[in-house]
Amino acid sequence: MSTKIKILDNPIEDLVLKDSIIKVLKSNNINSIKDLWYLKRKDLKSFNLNDSEINQIIIKLQLKGIDLNKKVY
């Protein structure tokens, strides 16, 4: 298994996002990076996250070599 895929089991706190974003994700049962990885931008919008917050999530994921919607780079 590649290193990129191994990080999916890590908690979302490993992405070092703002506490407010972590709180919203956890309140929607998103506890691991894998839970987040499966989502699409539309799903995050339904959690009432704004574009800026969603972009922060995407950037943090991309720094780990992955992206929303199960993409791996």
CHARMM-style PDB file with segment names, atoms N, HN, CA, C and O in Angstrom:
ATOM      1  N   MET     1       0.843  -1.181   0.000  1.00  0.00      PROA
ATOM      2  CA  MET     1       0.000   0.000   0.000  1.00  0.00      PROA
ATOM      3  C   MET     1       0.890   1.246   0.000  1.00  0.00      PROA
ATOM      4  O   MET     1       1.870   1.325   0.741  1.00  0.00      PROA
ATOM      5  N   SER     2       0.538   2.194  -0.824  1.00  0.00      PROA
ATOM      6  HN  SER     2      -0.258   2.130  -1.426  1.00  0.00      PROA
ATOM      7  CA  SER     2       1.369   3.392  -0.917  1.00  0.00      PROA
ATOM      8  C   SER     2       1.200   4.273   0.318  1.00  0.00      PROA
ATOM      9  O   SER     2       0.206   4.160   1.035  1.00  0.00      PROA
ATOM     10  N   THR     3       2.156   5.136   0.558  1.00  0.00      PROA
ATOM     11  HN  THR     3       2.963   5.228  -0.024  1.00  0.00      PROA
ATOM     12  CA  THR     3       2.126   6.039   1.706  1.00  0.00      PROA
ATOM     13  C   THR     3       0.903   6.945   1.657  1.00  0.00      PROA
ATOM     14  O   THR     3       0.305   7.241   2.691  1.00  0.00      PROA
ATOM     15  N   LYS     4       0.530   7.386   0.458  1.00  0.00      PROA
ATOM     16  HN  LYS     4       1.016   7.145  -0.382  1.00  0.00      PROA
ATOM     17  CA  LYS     4      -0.627   8.270   0.312  1.00  0.00      PROA
ATOM     18  C   LYS     4      -1.890   7.607   0.841  1.00  0.00      PROA
ATOM     19  O   LYS     4      -2.710   8.242   1.503  1.00  0.00      PROA
ATOM     20  N   ILE     5      -2.035   6.322   0.540  1.00  0.00      PROA
ATOM     21  HN  ILE     5      -1.368   5.806   0.002  1.00  0.00      PROA
ATOM     22  CA  ILE     5      -3.237   5.610   0.958  1.00  0.00      PROA
ATOM     23  C   ILE     5      -3.197   5.343   2.466  1.00  0.00      PROA
ATOM     24  O   ILE     5      -4.247   5.312   3.107  1.00  0.00      PROA
ATOM     25  N   LYS     6      -2.027   5.153   3.032  1.00  0.00      PROA
ATOM     26  HN  LYS     6      -1.174   5.178   2.510  1.00  0.00      PROA
ATOM     27  CA  LYS     6      -1.915   4.901   4.474  1.00  0.00      PROA
ATOM     28  C   LYS     6      -2.433   6.070   5.295  1.00  0.00      PROA
ATOM     29  O   LYS     6      -2.985   5.858   6.374  1.00  0.00      PROA
ATOM     30  N   ILE     7      -2.273   7.288   4.819  1.00  0.00      PROA
ATOM     31  HN  ILE     7      -1.825   7.460   3.942  1.00  0.00      PROA
ATOM     32  CA  ILE     7      -2.717   8.440   5.599  1.00  0.00      PROA
ATOM     33  C   ILE     7      -4.236   8.526   5.707  1.00  0.00      PROA
ATOM     34  O   ILE     7      -4.752   9.283   6.529  1.00  0.00      PROA
ATOM     35  N   LEU     8      -4.950   7.768   4.898  1.00  0.00      PROA
ATOM     36  HN  LEU     8      -4.531   7.153   4.230  1.00  0.00      PROA
ATOM     37  CA  LEU     8      -6.414   7.811   4.935  1.00  0.00      PROA
ATOM     38  C   LEU     8      -6.960   7.385   6.288  1.00  0.00      PROA
ATOM     39  O   LEU     8      -8.042   7.821   6.682  1.00  0.00      PROA
ATOM     40  N   ASP     9      -6.227   6.537   7.007  1.00  0.00      PROA
ATOM     41  HN  ASP     9      -5.348   6.183   6.687  1.00  0.00      PROA
ATOM     42  CA  ASP     9      -6.693   6.070   8.311  1.00  0.00      PROA
ATOM     43  C   ASP     9      -6.419   7.074   9.427  1.00  0.00      PROA
ATOM     44  O   ASP     9      -6.902   6.901  10.546  1.00  0.00      PROA
ATOM     45  N   ASN    10      -5.656   8.110   9.137  1.00  0.00      PROA
ATOM     46  HN  ASN    10      -5.264   8.251   8.228  1.00  0.00      PROA
ATOM     47  CA  ASN    10      -5.328   9.119  10.142  1.00  0.00      PROA
ATOM     48  C   ASN    10      -6.558   9.973  10.475  1.00  0.00      PROA
ATOM     49  O   ASN    10      -7.448  10.140   9.641  1.00  0.00      PROA
ATOM     50  N   PRO    11      -6.600  10.509  11.697  1.00  0.00      PROA
ATOM     51  CA  PRO    11      -7.719  11.401  12.060  1.00  0.00      PROA
ATOM     52  C   PRO    11      -7.644  12.712  11.275  1.00  0.00      PROA
ATOM     53  O   PRO    11      -6.571  13.113  10.825  1.00  0.00      PROA
ATOM     54  N   ILE    12      -8.778  13.366  11.116  1.00  0.00      PROA
ATOM     55  HN  ILE    12      -9.650  13.040  11.482  1.00  0.00      PROA
ATOM     56  CA  ILE    12      -8.804  14.610  10.347  1.00  0.00      PROA
ATOM     57  C   ILE    12      -7.961  15.704  10.986  1.00  0.00      PROA
ATOM     58  O   ILE    12      -7.567  16.652  10.307  1.00  0.00      PROA
ATOM     59  N   GLU    13      -7.680  15.591  12.266  1.00  0.00      PROA
ATOM     60  HN  GLU    13      -8.000  14.820  12.818  1.00  0.00      PROA
ATOM     61  CA  GLU    13      -6.833  16.579  12.931  1.00  0.00      PROA
ATOM     62  C   GLU    13      -5.444  16.638  12.307  1.00  0.00      PROA
ATOM     63  O   GLU    13      -4.769  17.663  12.395  1.00  0.00      PROA
ATOM     64  N   ASP    14      -5.009  15.543  11.675  1.00  0.00      PROA
ATOM     65  HN  ASP    14      -5.558  14.709  11.604  1.00  0.00      PROA
ATOM     66  CA  ASP    14      -3.697  15.500  11.016  1.00  0.00      PROA
ATOM     67  C   ASP    14      -3.589  16.477   9.851  1.00  0.00      PROA
ATOM     68  O   ASP    14      -2.485  16.785   9.401  1.00  0.00      PROA
ATOM     69  N   LEU    15      -4.724  16.966   9.358  1.00  0.00      PROA
ATOM     70  HN  LEU    15      -5.621  16.716   9.723  1.00  0.00      PROA
ATOM     71  CA  LEU    15      -4.710  17.940   8.258  1.00  0.00      PROA
ATOM     72  C   LEU    15      -4.424  19.352   8.757  1.00  0.00      PROA
ATOM     73  O   LEU    15      -4.192  20.261   7.959  1.00  0.00      PROA
ATOM     74  N   VAL    16      -4.440  19.535  10.064  1.00  0.00      PROA
ATOM     75  HN  VAL    16      -4.628  18.797  10.712  1.00  0.00      PROA
ATOM     76  CA  VAL    16      -4.175  20.833  10.695  1.00  0.00      PROA
ATOM     77  C   VAL    16      -5.087  21.925  10.103  1.00  0.00      PROA
ATOM     78  O   VAL    16      -4.623  22.944   9.593  1.00  0.00      PROA
ATOM     79  N   LEU    17      -6.368  21.673  10.191  1.00  0.00      PROA
ATOM     80  HN  LEU    17      -6.745  20.844  10.606  1.00  0.00      PROA
ATOM     81  CA  LEU    17      -7.371  22.643   9.749  1.00  0.00      PROA
ATOM     82  C   LEU    17      -7.788  23.507  10.938  1.00  0.00      PROA
ATOM     83  O   LEU    17      -7.473  23.189  12.085  1.00  0.00      PROA
ATOM     84  N   LYS    18      -8.499  24.601  10.658  1.00  0.00      PROA
ATOM     85  HN  LYS    18      -8.755  24.859   9.727  1.00  0.00      PROA
ATOM     86  CA  LYS    18      -9.025  25.448  11.724  1.00  0.00      PROA
ATOM     87  C   LYS    18      -9.959  24.612  12.609  1.00  0.00      PROA
ATOM     88  O   LYS    18     -10.632  23.698  12.132  1.00  0.00      PROA
ATOM     89  N   ASP    19      -9.986  24.941  13.899  1.00  0.00      PROA
ATOM     90  HN  ASP    19      -9.440  25.683  14.287  1.00  0.00      PROA
ATOM     91  CA  ASP    19     -10.847  24.215  14.842  1.00  0.00      PROA
ATOM     92  C   ASP    19     -12.311  24.254  14.419  1.00  0.00      PROA
ATOM     93  O   ASP    19     -13.040  23.276  14.587  1.00  0.00      PROA
ATOM     94  N   SER    20     -12.735  25.387  13.870  1.00  0.00      PROA
ATOM     95  HN  SER    20     -12.142  26.181  13.734  1.00  0.00      PROA
ATOM     96  CA  SER    20     -14.140  25.508  13.463  1.00  0.00      PROA
ATOM     97  C   SER    20     -14.486  24.517  12.346  1.00  0.00      PROA
ATOM     98  O   SER    20     -15.588  23.968  12.321  1.00  0.00      PROA
ATOM     99  N   ILE    21     -13.553  24.291  11.434  1.00  0.00      PROA
ATOM    100  HN  ILE    21     -12.658  24.736  11.454  1.00  0.00      PROA
ATOM    101  CA  ILE    21     -13.781  23.337  10.335  1.00  0.00      PROA
ATOM    102  C   ILE    21     -13.808  21.917  10.894  1.00  0.00      PROA
ATOM    103  O   ILE    21     -14.669  21.116  10.530  1.00  0.00      PROA
ATOM    104  N   ILE    22     -12.862  21.611  11.779  1.00  0.00      PROA
ATOM    105  HN  ILE    22     -12.162  22.262  12.074  1.00  0.00      PROA
ATOM    106  CA  ILE    22     -12.807  20.279  12.400  1.00  0.00      PROA
ATOM    107  C   ILE    22     -14.120  19.991  13.135  1.00  0.00      PROA
ATOM    108  O   ILE    22     -14.655  18.885  13.059  1.00  0.00      PROA
ATOM    109  N   LYS    23     -14.628  21.003  13.846  1.00  0.00      PROA
ATOM    110  HN  LYS    23     -14.193  21.901  13.908  1.00  0.00      PROA
ATOM    111  CA  LYS    23     -15.870  20.847  14.612  1.00  0.00      PROA
ATOM    112  C   LYS    23     -17.038  20.497  13.694  1.00  0.00      PROA
ATOM    113  O   LYS    23     -17.825  19.599  13.993  1.00  0.00      PROA
ATOM    114  N   VAL    24     -17.143  21.211  12.576  1.00  0.00      PROA
ATOM    115  HN  VAL    24     -16.503  21.940  12.333  1.00  0.00      PROA
ATOM    116  CA  VAL    24     -18.228  20.959  11.615  1.00  0.00      PROA
ATOM    117  C   VAL    24     -18.093  19.549  11.037  1.00  0.00      PROA
ATOM    118  O   VAL    24     -19.085  18.827  10.930  1.00  0.00      PROA
ATOM    119  N   LEU    25     -16.877  19.156  10.664  1.00  0.00      PROA
ATOM    120  HN  LEU    25     -16.072  19.743  10.751  1.00  0.00      PROA
ATOM    121  CA  LEU    25     -16.672  17.822  10.103  1.00  0.00      PROA
ATOM    122  C   LEU    25     -17.026  16.742  11.123  1.00  0.00      PROA
ATOM    123  O   LEU    25     -17.727  15.784  10.795  1.00  0.00      PROA
ATOM    124  N   LYS    26     -16.550  16.892  12.344  1.00  0.00      PROA
ATOM    125  HN  LYS    26     -15.981  17.671  12.610  1.00  0.00      PROA
ATOM    126  CA  LYS    26     -16.827  15.897  13.382  1.00  0.00      PROA
ATOM    127  C   LYS    26     -18.315  15.810  13.698  1.00  0.00      PROA
ATOM    128  O   LYS    26     -18.828  14.724  13.969  1.00  0.00      PROA
ATOM    129  N   SER    27     -19.006  16.934  13.666  1.00  0.00      PROA
ATOM    130  HN  SER    27     -18.590  17.816  13.446  1.00  0.00      PROA
ATOM    131  CA  SER    27     -20.445  16.921  13.943  1.00  0.00      PROA
ATOM    132  C   SER    27     -21.216  16.199  12.829  1.00  0.00      PROA
ATOM    133  O   SER    27     -22.374  15.819  13.009  1.00  0.00      PROA
ATOM    134  N   ASN    28     -20.563  16.018  11.689  1.00  0.00      PROA
ATOM    135  HN  ASN    28     -19.623  16.326  11.543  1.00  0.00      PROA
ATOM    136  CA  ASN    28     -21.162  15.276  10.569  1.00  0.00      PROA
ATOM    137  C   ASN    28     -20.523  13.889  10.408  1.00  0.00      PROA
ATOM    138  O   ASN    28     -20.555  13.294   9.332  1.00  0.00      PROA
ATOM    139  N   ASN    29     -19.946  13.396  11.505  1.00  0.00      PROA
ATOM    140  HN  ASN    29     -19.920  13.880  12.380  1.00  0.00      PROA
ATOM    141  CA  ASN    29     -19.335  12.058  11.557  1.00  0.00      PROA
ATOM    142  C   ASN    29     -18.184  11.860  10.581  1.00  0.00      PROA
ATOM    143  O   ASN    29     -17.971  10.753  10.085  1.00  0.00      PROA
ATOM    144  N   ILE    30     -17.449  12.918  10.306  1.00  0.00      PROA
ATOM    145  HN  ILE    30     -17.622  13.817  10.709  1.00  0.00      PROA
ATOM    146  CA  ILE    30     -16.234  12.829   9.491  1.00  0.00      PROA
ATOM    147  C   ILE    30     -15.067  12.857  10.475  1.00  0.00      PROA
ATOM    148  O   ILE    30     -14.663  13.923  10.940  1.00  0.00      PROA
ATOM    149  N   ASN    31     -14.530  11.681  10.787  1.00  0.00      PROA
ATOM    150  HN  ASN    31     -14.857  10.815  10.409  1.00  0.00      PROA
ATOM    151  CA  ASN    31     -13.504  11.579  11.819  1.00  0.00      PROA
ATOM    152  C   ASN    31     -12.123  11.237  11.284  1.00  0.00      PROA
ATOM    153  O   ASN    31     -11.114  11.527  11.927  1.00  0.00      PROA
ATOM    154  N   SER    32     -12.075  10.622  10.107  1.00  0.00      PROA
ATOM    155  HN  SER    32     -12.895  10.386   9.584  1.00  0.00      PROA
ATOM    156  CA  SER    32     -10.775  10.258   9.542  1.00  0.00      PROA
ATOM    157  C   SER    32     -10.606  10.934   8.185  1.00  0.00      PROA
ATOM    158  O   SER    32     -11.569  11.407   7.582  1.00  0.00      PROA
ATOM    159  N   ILE    33      -9.371  10.969   7.724  1.00  0.00      PROA
ATOM    160  HN  ILE    33      -8.588  10.585   8.214  1.00  0.00      PROA
ATOM    161  CA  ILE    33      -9.098  11.543   6.409  1.00  0.00      PROA
ATOM    162  C   ILE    33      -9.842  10.745   5.340  1.00  0.00      PROA
ATOM    163  O   ILE    33     -10.285  11.303   4.336  1.00  0.00      PROA
ATOM    164  N   LYS    34      -9.975   9.448   5.558  1.00  0.00      PROA
ATOM    165  HN  LYS    34      -9.615   8.994   6.373  1.00  0.00      PROA
ATOM    166  CA  LYS    34     -10.694   8.599   4.592  1.00  0.00      PROA
ATOM    167  C   LYS    34     -12.153   9.036   4.466  1.00  0.00      PROA
ATOM    168  O   LYS    34     -12.695   9.088   3.362  1.00  0.00      PROA
ATOM    169  N   ASP    35     -12.790   9.352   5.601  1.00  0.00      PROA
ATOM    170  HN  ASP    35     -12.349   9.310   6.498  1.00  0.00      PROA
ATOM    171  CA  ASP    35     -14.184   9.819   5.563  1.00  0.00      PROA
ATOM    172  C   ASP    35     -14.302  11.068   4.700  1.00  0.00      PROA
ATOM    173  O   ASP    35     -15.259  11.219   3.940  1.00  0.00      PROA
ATOM    174  N   LEU    36     -13.337  11.949   4.819  1.00  0.00      PROA
ATOM    175  HN  LEU    36     -12.560  11.826   5.436  1.00  0.00      PROA
ATOM    176  CA  LEU    36     -13.323  13.208   4.071  1.00  0.00      PROA
ATOM    177  C   LEU    36     -13.013  12.973   2.591  1.00  0.00      PROA
ATOM    178  O   LEU    36     -13.599  13.608   1.715  1.00  0.00      PROA
ATOM    179  N   TRP    37     -12.092  12.060   2.331  1.00  0.00      PROA
ATOM    180  HN  TRP    37     -11.616  11.544   3.044  1.00  0.00      PROA
ATOM    181  CA  TRP    37     -11.624  11.731   0.977  1.00  0.00      PROA
ATOM    182  C   TRP    37     -12.772  11.274   0.077  1.00  0.00      PROA
ATOM    183  O   TRP    37     -12.763  11.538  -1.125  1.00  0.00      PROA
ATOM    184  N   TYR    38     -13.746  10.596   0.651  1.00  0.00      PROA
ATOM    185  HN  TYR    38     -13.752  10.381   1.628  1.00  0.00      PROA
ATOM    186  CA  TYR    38     -14.878  10.076  -0.134  1.00  0.00      PROA
ATOM    187  C   TYR    38     -15.857  11.171  -0.559  1.00  0.00      PROA
ATOM    188  O   TYR    38     -16.649  10.973  -1.480  1.00  0.00      PROA
ATOM    189  N   LEU    39     -15.803  12.317   0.105  1.00  0.00      PROA
ATOM    190  HN  LEU    39     -15.159  12.478   0.852  1.00  0.00      PROA
ATOM    191  CA  LEU    39     -16.792  13.365  -0.134  1.00  0.00      PROA
ATOM    192  C   LEU    39     -16.502  14.189  -1.375  1.00  0.00      PROA
ATOM    193  O   LEU    39     -15.392  14.194  -1.907  1.00  0.00      PROA
ATOM    194  N   LYS    40     -17.537  14.884  -1.815  1.00  0.00      PROA
ATOM    195  HN  LYS    40     -18.439  14.880  -1.382  1.00  0.00      PROA
ATOM    196  CA  LYS    40     -17.426  15.832  -2.920  1.00  0.00      PROA
ATOM    197  C   LYS    40     -17.649  17.227  -2.344  1.00  0.00      PROA
ATOM    198  O   LYS    40     -18.135  17.377  -1.223  1.00  0.00      PROA
ATOM    199  N   ARG    41     -17.288  18.245  -3.122  1.00  0.00      PROA
ATOM    200  HN  ARG    41     -16.893  18.124  -4.032  1.00  0.00      PROA
ATOM    201  CA  ARG    41     -17.488  19.641  -2.698  1.00  0.00      PROA
ATOM    202  C   ARG    41     -18.950  19.873  -2.289  1.00  0.00      PROA
ATOM    203  O   ARG    41     -19.226  20.570  -1.312  1.00  0.00      PROA
ATOM    204  N   LYS    42     -19.873  19.285  -3.041  1.00  0.00      PROA
ATOM    205  HN  LYS    42     -19.649  18.719  -3.834  1.00  0.00      PROA
ATOM    206  CA  LYS    42     -21.302  19.445  -2.762  1.00  0.00      PROA
ATOM    207  C   LYS    42     -21.659  18.918  -1.368  1.00  0.00      PROA
ATOM    208  O   LYS    42     -22.482  19.507  -0.667  1.00  0.00      PROA
ATOM    209  N   ASP    43     -21.034  17.805  -0.975  1.00  0.00      PROA
ATOM    210  HN  ASP    43     -20.365  17.327  -1.544  1.00  0.00      PROA
ATOM    211  CA  ASP    43     -21.275  17.245   0.357  1.00  0.00      PROA
ATOM    212  C   ASP    43     -20.824  18.225   1.438  1.00  0.00      PROA
ATOM    213  O   ASP    43     -21.519  18.433   2.433  1.00  0.00      PROA
ATOM    214  N   LEU    44     -19.652  18.821   1.228  1.00  0.00      PROA
ATOM    215  HN  LEU    44     -19.088  18.652   0.420  1.00  0.00      PROA
ATOM    216  CA  LEU    44     -19.126  19.774   2.204  1.00  0.00      PROA
ATOM    217  C   LEU    44     -20.010  21.013   2.277  1.00  0.00      PROA
ATOM    218  O   LEU    44     -20.192  21.587   3.350  1.00  0.00      PROA
ATOM    219  N   LYS    45     -20.555  21.422   1.143  1.00  0.00      PROA
ATOM    220  HN  LYS    45     -20.407  20.956   0.271  1.00  0.00      PROA
ATOM    221  CA  LYS    45     -21.491  22.561   1.110  1.00  0.00      PROA
ATOM    222  C   LYS    45     -22.723  22.247   1.961  1.00  0.00      PROA
ATOM    223  O   LYS    45     -23.250  23.122   2.648  1.00  0.00      PROA
ATOM    224  N   SER    46     -23.176  20.992   1.911  1.00  0.00      PROA
ATOM    225  HN  SER    46     -22.748  20.281   1.353  1.00  0.00      PROA
ATOM    226  CA  SER    46     -24.361  20.604   2.677  1.00  0.00      PROA
ATOM    227  C   SER    46     -24.095  20.629   4.184  1.00  0.00      PROA
ATOM    228  O   SER    46     -25.036  20.640   4.978  1.00  0.00      PROA
ATOM    229  N   PHE    47     -22.814  20.639   4.583  1.00  0.00      PROA
ATOM    230  HN  PHE    47     -22.050  20.630   3.938  1.00  0.00      PROA
ATOM    231  CA  PHE    47     -22.453  20.768   6.003  1.00  0.00      PROA
ATOM    232  C   PHE    47     -22.373  22.242   6.401  1.00  0.00      PROA
ATOM    233  O   PHE    47     -21.981  22.564   7.522  1.00  0.00      PROA
ATOM    234  N   ASN    48     -22.744  23.134   5.483  1.00  0.00      PROA
ATOM    235  HN  ASN    48     -23.062  22.872   4.572  1.00  0.00      PROA
ATOM    236  CA  ASN    48     -22.690  24.587   5.682  1.00  0.00      PROA
ATOM    237  C   ASN    48     -21.269  25.130   5.794  1.00  0.00      PROA
ATOM    238  O   ASN    48     -21.030  26.112   6.497  1.00  0.00      PROA
ATOM    239  N   LEU    49     -20.331  24.495   5.104  1.00  0.00      PROA
ATOM    240  HN  LEU    49     -20.524  23.698   4.533  1.00  0.00      PROA
ATOM    241  CA  LEU    49     -18.976  25.049   5.001  1.00  0.00      PROA
ATOM    242  C   LEU    49     -18.964  26.008   3.813  1.00  0.00      PROA
ATOM    243  O   LEU    49     -19.587  25.732   2.788  1.00  0.00      PROA
ATOM    244  N   ASN    50     -18.267  27.120   3.943  1.00  0.00      PROA
ATOM    245  HN  ASN    50     -17.761  27.344   4.775  1.00  0.00      PROA
ATOM    246  CA  ASN    50     -18.223  28.065   2.827  1.00  0.00      PROA
ATOM    247  C   ASN    50     -17.076  27.704   1.870  1.00  0.00      PROA
ATOM    248  O   ASN    50     -16.274  26.815   2.157  1.00  0.00      PROA
ATOM    249  N   ASP    51     -17.014  28.399   0.741  1.00  0.00      PROA
ATOM    250  HN  ASP    51     -17.666  29.121   0.508  1.00  0.00      PROA
ATOM    251  CA  ASP    51     -16.010  28.095  -0.288  1.00  0.00      PROA
ATOM    252  C   ASP    51     -14.588  28.214   0.241  1.00  0.00      PROA
ATOM    253  O   ASP    51     -13.729  27.395  -0.084  1.00  0.00      PROA
ATOM    254  N   SER    52     -14.346  29.220   1.044  1.00  0.00      PROA
ATOM    255  HN  SER    52     -15.045  29.885   1.307  1.00  0.00      PROA
ATOM    256  CA  SER    52     -13.010  29.421   1.602  1.00  0.00      PROA
ATOM    257  C   SER    52     -12.598  28.229   2.482  1.00  0.00      PROA
ATOM    258  O   SER    52     -11.466  27.750   2.398  1.00  0.00      PROA
ATOM    259  N   GLU    53     -13.517  27.764   3.314  1.00  0.00      PROA
ATOM    260  HN  GLU    53     -14.435  28.153   3.382  1.00  0.00      PROA
ATOM    261  CA  GLU    53     -13.233  26.621   4.191  1.00  0.00      PROA
ATOM    262  C   GLU    53     -13.027  25.345   3.373  1.00  0.00      PROA
ATOM    263  O   GLU    53     -12.133  24.551   3.664  1.00  0.00      PROA
ATOM    264  N   ILE    54     -13.851  25.159   2.362  1.00  0.00      PROA
ATOM    265  HN  ILE    54     -14.578  25.804   2.126  1.00  0.00      PROA
ATOM    266  CA  ILE    54     -13.720  23.982   1.496  1.00  0.00      PROA
ATOM    267  C   ILE    54     -12.384  24.025   0.763  1.00  0.00      PROA
ATOM    268  O   ILE    54     -11.717  23.000   0.624  1.00  0.00      PROA
ATOM    269  N   ASN    55     -11.994  25.207   0.294  1.00  0.00      PROA
ATOM    270  HN  ASN    55     -12.536  26.040   0.407  1.00  0.00      PROA
ATOM    271  CA  ASN    55     -10.706  25.333  -0.390  1.00  0.00      PROA
ATOM    272  C   ASN    55      -9.540  25.019   0.550  1.00  0.00      PROA
ATOM    273  O   ASN    55      -8.547  24.427   0.127  1.00  0.00      PROA
ATOM    274  N   GLN    56      -9.653  25.405   1.806  1.00  0.00      PROA
ATOM    275  HN  GLN    56     -10.459  25.885   2.150  1.00  0.00      PROA
ATOM    276  CA  GLN    56      -8.617  25.077   2.784  1.00  0.00      PROA
ATOM    277  C   GLN    56      -8.494  23.566   2.953  1.00  0.00      PROA
ATOM    278  O   GLN    56      -7.390  23.026   3.027  1.00  0.00      PROA
ATOM    279  N   ILE    57      -9.634  22.895   3.014  1.00  0.00      PROA
ATOM    280  HN  ILE    57     -10.531  23.334   2.954  1.00  0.00      PROA
ATOM    281  CA  ILE    57      -9.644  21.427   3.135  1.00  0.00      PROA
ATOM    282  C   ILE    57      -8.967  20.817   1.913  1.00  0.00      PROA
ATOM    283  O   ILE    57      -8.120  19.934   2.044  1.00  0.00      PROA
ATOM    284  N   ILE    58      -9.343  21.290   0.723  1.00  0.00      PROA
ATOM    285  HN  ILE    58     -10.031  22.008   0.617  1.00  0.00      PROA
ATOM    286  CA  ILE    58      -8.780  20.759  -0.518  1.00  0.00      PROA
ATOM    287  C   ILE    58      -7.267  20.953  -0.558  1.00  0.00      PROA
ATOM    288  O   ILE    58      -6.534  20.038  -0.932  1.00  0.00      PROA
ATOM    289  N   ILE    59      -6.802  22.126  -0.178  1.00  0.00      PROA
ATOM    290  HN  ILE    59      -7.398  22.869   0.126  1.00  0.00      PROA
ATOM    291  CA  ILE    59      -5.354  22.403  -0.187  1.00  0.00      PROA
ATOM    292  C   ILE    59      -4.629  21.457   0.760  1.00  0.00      PROA
ATOM    293  O   ILE    59      -3.589  20.902   0.406  1.00  0.00      PROA
ATOM    294  N   LYS    60      -5.166  21.269   1.957  1.00  0.00      PROA
ATOM    295  HN  LYS    60      -6.011  21.720   2.245  1.00  0.00      PROA
ATOM    296  CA  LYS    60      -4.523  20.378   2.939  1.00  0.00      PROA
ATOM    297  C   LYS    60      -4.489  18.940   2.420  1.00  0.00      PROA
ATOM    298  O   LYS    60      -3.502  18.230   2.613  1.00  0.00      PROA
ATOM    299  N   LEU    61      -5.564  18.517   1.764  1.00  0.00      PROA
ATOM    300  HN  LEU    61      -6.365  19.095   1.607  1.00  0.00      PROA
ATOM    301  CA  LEU    61      -5.590  17.161   1.186  1.00  0.00      PROA
ATOM    302  C   LEU    61      -4.564  17.039   0.065  1.00  0.00      PROA
ATOM    303  O   LEU    61      -3.842  16.047  -0.025  1.00  0.00      PROA
ATOM    304  N   GLN    62      -4.509  18.070  -0.795  1.00  0.00      PROA
ATOM    305  HN  GLN    62      -5.096  18.876  -0.722  1.00  0.00      PROA
ATOM    306  CA  GLN    62      -3.581  18.024  -1.923  1.00  0.00      PROA
ATOM    307  C   GLN    62      -2.133  18.015  -1.460  1.00  0.00      PROA
ATOM    308  O   GLN    62      -1.280  17.418  -2.116  1.00  0.00      PROA
ATOM    309  N   LEU    63      -1.845  18.664  -0.346  1.00  0.00      PROA
ATOM    310  HN  LEU    63      -2.539  19.148   0.187  1.00  0.00      PROA
ATOM    311  CA  LEU    63      -0.490  18.623   0.206  1.00  0.00      PROA
ATOM    312  C   LEU    63      -0.116  17.202   0.637  1.00  0.00      PROA
ATOM    313  O   LEU    63       1.064  16.860   0.714  1.00  0.00      PROA
ATOM    314  N   LYS    64      -1.125  16.387   0.914  1.00  0.00      PROA
ATOM    315  HN  LYS    64      -2.083  16.665   0.852  1.00  0.00      PROA
ATOM    316  CA  LYS    64      -0.899  14.984   1.284  1.00  0.00      PROA
ATOM    317  C   LYS    64      -0.931  14.072   0.051  1.00  0.00      PROA
ATOM    318  O   LYS    64      -0.721  12.864   0.165  1.00  0.00      PROA
ATOM    319  N   GLY    65      -1.194  14.657  -1.130  1.00  0.00      PROA
ATOM    320  HN  GLY    65      -1.364  15.638  -1.222  1.00  0.00      PROA
ATOM    321  CA  GLY    65      -1.207  13.880  -2.374  1.00  0.00      PROA
ATOM    322  C   GLY    65      -2.541  13.251  -2.714  1.00  0.00      PROA
ATOM    323  O   GLY    65      -2.620  12.357  -3.557  1.00  0.00      PROA
ATOM    324  N   ILE    66      -3.596  13.722  -2.051  1.00  0.00      PROA
ATOM    325  HN  ILE    66      -3.531  14.448  -1.366  1.00  0.00      PROA
ATOM    326  CA  ILE    66      -4.941  13.210  -2.341  1.00  0.00      PROA
ATOM    327  C   ILE    66      -5.882  14.391  -2.517  1.00  0.00      PROA
ATOM    328  O   ILE    66      -5.480  15.542  -2.346  1.00  0.00      PROA
ATOM    329  N   ASP    67      -7.135  14.108  -2.860  1.00  0.00      PROA
ATOM    330  HN  ASP    67      -7.462  13.173  -2.999  1.00  0.00      PROA
ATOM    331  CA  ASP    67      -8.120  15.166  -3.049  1.00  0.00      PROA
ATOM    332  C   ASP    67      -9.504  14.602  -2.760  1.00  0.00      PROA
ATOM    333  O   ASP    67      -9.669  13.399  -2.563  1.00  0.00      PROA
ATOM    334  N   LEU    68     -10.492  15.484  -2.737  1.00  0.00      PROA
ATOM    335  HN  LEU    68     -10.358  16.462  -2.897  1.00  0.00      PROA
ATOM    336  CA  LEU    68     -11.867  15.050  -2.564  1.00  0.00      PROA
ATOM    337  C   LEU    68     -12.251  14.095  -3.684  1.00  0.00      PROA
ATOM    338  O   LEU    68     -11.563  14.002  -4.701  1.00  0.00      PROA
ATOM    339  N   ASN    69     -13.340  13.397  -3.487  1.00  0.00      PROA
ATOM    340  HN  ASN    69     -13.898  13.473  -2.661  1.00  0.00      PROA
ATOM    341  CA  ASN    69     -13.882  12.504  -4.514  1.00  0.00      PROA
ATOM    342  C   ASN    69     -12.903  11.356  -4.863  1.00  0.00      PROA
ATOM    343  O   ASN    69     -12.827  10.911  -6.009  1.00  0.00      PROA
ATOM    344  N   LYS    70     -12.168  10.899  -3.847  1.00  0.00      PROA
ATOM    345  HN  LYS    70     -12.230  11.260  -2.917  1.00  0.00      PROA
ATOM    346  CA  LYS    70     -11.277   9.724  -3.948  1.00  0.00      PROA
ATOM    347  C   LYS    70     -10.144   9.859  -4.957  1.00  0.00      PROA
ATOM    348  O   LYS    70      -9.702   8.861  -5.528  1.00  0.00      PROA
ATOM    349  N   LYS    71      -9.668  11.081  -5.184  1.00  0.00      PROA
ATOM    350  HN  LYS    71     -10.027  11.891  -4.720  1.00  0.00      PROA
ATOM    351  CA  LYS    71      -8.553  11.268  -6.109  1.00  0.00      PROA
ATOM    352  C   LYS    71      -7.219  11.067  -5.400  1.00  0.00      PROA
ATOM    353  O   LYS    71      -7.044  11.462  -4.247  1.00  0.00      PROA
ATOM    354  N   VAL    72      -6.280  10.443  -6.115  1.00  0.00      PROA
ATOM    355  HN  VAL    72      -6.421  10.122  -7.052  1.00  0.00      PROA
ATOM    356  CA  VAL    72      -4.912  10.257  -5.625  1.00  0.00      PROA
ATOM    357  C   VAL    72      -3.972  10.804  -6.686  1.00  0.00      PROA
ATOM    358  O   VAL    72      -4.136  10.526  -7.874  1.00  0.00      PROA
ATOM    359  N   TYR    73      -2.981  11.586  -6.253  1.00  0.00      PROA
ATOM    360  HN  TYR    73      -2.848  11.813  -5.288  1.00  0.00      PROA
ATOM    361  CA  TYR    73      -2.031  12.175  -7.193  1.00  0.00      PROA
ATOM    362  C   TYR    73      -0.685  11.499  -7.088  1.00  0.00      PROA
ATOM    363  OT1 TYR    73       0.246  11.863  -7.807  1.00  0.00      PROA
TER     364      TYR     73
END
